[in-house]
Amino acid sequence: MSFKVTVQPSGHSFMVEPGESILDAALRQSIELSYGCRSGACGACEGFVIKGHVHYDDEPMALSDDMQAAGKALFCSAIPDSDLDISAEEIEGLDGIEVKQLRCRVDEKKQLNHDVISLKIKLAGDERLQYRAGQYIEFILDDNKRRAFSIANAPHKDELLELHIRHVEGGLFTDFLFADMPDKAMLRMEGPLGTFFLREDTNRPIILMGGGTGFGPLKAMIEHINHIGFQQAVHLFMGVRALRDLYMDEMVQTWMKENKNIQFTPVLSDARDEDNWQGETGFVHESVIKHYSDLSAFDIYMSGPPPMVHAAVDAFEKQNASKEHMYSDAFEYSADAQQALNTK
């Protein structure tokens, strides 16, 4: 049985087919609800169920008991059991962005550090992908499973799409990319996806906070900022374990020389003795708070592992950050990659 969902405060409504998630149905009918990972890990699709009931086939990681008690749901995973009235953020700025399934060819693979590569792909038939800085694409595998990676270059440099990919041993897809993928391999992809993108209609200073390959979408944002001539202050914080995990540092230094509004603070959580590190240490979100005790004036973009993003949101709200001005892209490993990490 299909159910009708009405979004407040806009009054927009759409139909959800049996077994379909609220988010999938909304996107299918051009209702742009906020979302990130589409797997319940990031919490970007959070909203309220005002009237009606939903269920989950699998309990989402980012949905706590307190959230459910408050009437909140994660719409990427929530399936209606009745007609619904929901309160949800609808995203502006994605007009004209068409999600496509396309064939693509690997044009270049380059090692960025000991366990991260830059993969540059070219769309078949010289097609171009229109996207916003910060969005991601998904590779569609032969078994129809998917792997999501953020686009790491700005939209005006769209001849090739750049992706930053960390190798997780035992992760079937990254094992293939790093060791077995032939030159000029052909792949299937869908994109652009996600509502994590740079909001251009703002005069607020910007904090960009990343962890690991979360640098990728933030790189795209800074390239776009430089291209369109943003005048706001931009402070990039990057959290990694050790010095060897930082990459593209020369590019960041060039950004700062060319744009005096850009600052950069790398933060190491587990520096090695050989690093001789004199910079900031600890968790990257704690470094943000050391620099800015009052975050009420900032637009904040966070990209990286879900625990980093969730800890930052909780901490930043205590420092007066507004949820309406915090945007996140939480990276979730595939099931096989997560199992490989858990067995290390």
N, C-alpha and C positions, 0 to 999 in steps of 0.2 A: 504494500500500500504506500502511495506517495503522500508526503506531508508538505504543508505550506509553512515557510519560514518568513517572518516579517522582521526586518532590521530596524531598530530604533537608534537614533532619533530620525533617520532619513525617511522611514516608511517604505523603503524598497522591499519587495517581496520576491520570492522564488520558490520553486518546487524541488524537493529532494526525493530521489528515487529510492526504492527499498535497498537497504544496506549501504547507501552512499553517505559519505561524510558531509557535514554542513559546508565545510570549506570547498570541497570538490564541486558540490552542486552550485555554490555561489560563483566560483570562478568560471564554471561551464556556462553560466548565464550572465557573465560580464558584471558581476557584483564584486568589486575589489575589496574584499576583507583583508585585514592585515594578517600576514603569515610569514614564516621563515622556513623551518626544516621540513614541515609537512609530516612529521613522525612523532610529535608529542614531546620532543626533547627540549625545545627552546622556549616555549611559552608565549611566542609572539602573537599567536592567534587567540589569546585569552579574551573572554568576554563573559557577559552575564546571560543566563537563561531566566527571562522575566516571567514567562508563562509556558508551561508544557514540560516535557521530560525527555531526556536523552540517555543513551547508554554507550559503552565503549566495548569493542571486541577485545582490546587489550588495554589495560590501564596505562595512560600516558605517563612518562617519567616526570614531566614538569607539572603534573596536576597533584597538588597536595590535598590532604583531608580538609585542611582549613579552607582552601579554595572552594572545594565542593560544598562545604557547610555554608559558605557565603553565597552559594548559587552560581559560582563561576564554572565555566566549561572551557575546554580547548577544542575549538571548532574544526581543527584539522583531523581530529579523531572522533569527535562526538557524532553519533548517529541518532536521528530523531525517533522517538517513540510516539509522537503526536505532533499536531500543528504546534508551532513555536512562535513566541515573541522573544527576540534576543536583543541585547545591547552590545554593539560591536563597532570597532573603528573601521570606517571605510576610507580607503586610501585615494588621495588625489595625486596626480602627477604621472599616472601610467596610461593616460589616454593615448591611443595610437600604437601602443606596444602590443604586438601580436605574438603569442606563444606558438612556436612552430616545432615540428619534428623534422629533422634534417639529417642528411648524411654529411660527414666531415672527414677530412684527411689530416693525419698528424704531419705537420710541416717541420717541426723542430722539437727536439728534446734536449734540455740543457740542465746539468747539475748545478743547483744553487748553493747547497751545502751538503753535509754528509748524508742526509736522509730526505732532502726535498729536491724535486725537479720542477723546472718550468716546462710545461707542455704547451706548444703553440699549435692551434688547429685552424684549418681553412675550410670554410663551408663549400660543399660541392656546387659546381656550376657557377662559381664566383659570386654566390649569393652573399648578402650582408645581413647581419643580425642587428636589429634596432633594440637597444637596451639602455637602462639607467646604470650609472656608476654604483656598484655594490651588489647588483643582482647575480644570479648563478645559473648554471646549466646542469642538466642531468644526462649522463651517458646511459643509454638503454642497452643492456647486455643481451646476449642471445637467449637467455632464459627469462627475459623481460624484467629482471631485477634492475635496479637503478643505482647509480652512484653520483652524488651531487658534488660539484666543485664551483667555487666562486670565480667570476671573471675578474682577472687581475689587471686589465688595461682599460683605459677610458674609452667611452663610446666613439670619440672622434678618431681613434686609432683602431678601426674595426676591420681592417683587411685580414688580420689574424686575431683569434681569441686566445688570450694567455691565461693559463691555469697554473696554480701552485699546488703541488701534490706531495704529501709526505708519504714515505714508504713505511708501511706497517707489515713486518714479516708475518706471513700467514694470512694476510688480507689478500684474497684471491685476485682482485682486480689490480691492486697496486703491485703485487708480485708480477702480474702480467705486464703492466706498464714499465716497470723498472728492469725486468730481466728478459721477457719473452716477446715483447711487442716488436714486430718487424718494422723496418723503415717505411714511412709513408702509409702506415696502417689506416684502413677505413673504419670508422666508427659511426654509430647512430647517437644522436643527441636530441634533447628537447630544451627549449628555452626561448626567451629569458624567463626566469622564475624568481619569486620572492618579492617582498615589499621592503627589504632592506636596501635603501638607495639614498643618495645624497639629496636632501631637501634644499632647493636653490632659493626659495622664497623666504629667506631668513636673514636677519641682521645680527644674529646672536653669535658669539664666539663658539668654536667647535672643539670638542675633545674627541679624538679617535683613539680607541683602546683595542689592541689586538693581542692574541696569543698564538704563537706558532705560525701556521700558514694562514691564520686570520689576517696577516699582513696583506694578503692578496687583494681583497675587496677594498681595503683602506688605501692601498696603492692606487687603485682605479679612481677612488674619490679624490685623492690629492692631485693626480694628473688632471682630472676634470676641473678641480678648483683652480689650478694654474692656467688651464686653457680658457676658462670663462672669466678670469680676472676677479675672483672673490677678494674682498678687502678685509674680511673677518680674520681674527687670529685663529690659528689652527695649531693644536698641540697633539702630537702623535706619541702615544705610549705603547711600547711593545714589550710584552712579557715572554721570556723564554727561560729554559732551564740554565743553559751554560752559553758561553761566548760562541761556541761553534754552531749554535742553533740560530744565531742572527744571520740574516742574509740580505743582500742588496744594500748594504750600509753606504756604499759609495753613492748610490742613487739618492738616498735620503740626504746625504751631505750636500749633494748638488741642489736638491730642492731648497734647502735652507739658505744656500748662497744666492739662489735666484729669487727667492721669495722670503723677505724678512719677516713675514707674518707667520712663518712655519717654525715650530719648535719640535724637538725630538728628544724623548727620554726612554732609553732602553732599560729594562729591569730584569735582573737575573735572579731566579729563585733557587738555583742549586749550582752556583759558580764552582768551577774546578780550580784546584790550586794553580795549575799552569795558566789560568786566565789572568791572574794578577789584577782582578777586577777592582776598580776604584769607584765604579758608578753605583747606582741604586740597586738594592737587593730586596727580596721578599716577593709578595704577591703584587701584580701590576695594578690592581684596583686600589690597593693601599697606597701606592705611589701617587696615583691620581689625587687621593684625598690629602696627602702631604702637601701637594702643590696648591690644591684648591679646597679649602675647608667649606666654602659655600658654593654649591653647584647650581644654584637656582637660575643663573643667567645663561647656562650653557646648553647647546645641543650636543648630545653624547651618542656616539656610535660605537658599538661593541661587537667584536668579531673574534670567535675562537671557541674553545671547548665549553659545553653547557655549564659545568661547575663554575668556571670563571665568570661567565655571563650572569648566572643566577646570584653568585656572591656579590658581584658588582652592583646589580640592580638593588639588592637589599641594602648594601652599604651606602650607595649613592642617594637613595631616598632619605636616609638619615641625615644626609648633608644637603637636604633641600632640593635635590634634583626632582624634576617633574617627570612623571611617567610619560606624559605627552611629548616630552622632548628627549626621551631615551629610545634608541633604535638598536636592535640586536640581530645578529646572525650567529646562531649557536651551531657549531659543527658537530655532527654526530657520526661516529664510525659505523660502518656496516656491521652486521651481526658476526660475520667471520673475522673481520678485523678486530672487533671488540673482544671476541673470544681469544684471539691471538695475544692481544694486549694483556688480558686477564691472566694468561698462563705464563707471562714473563716473570 
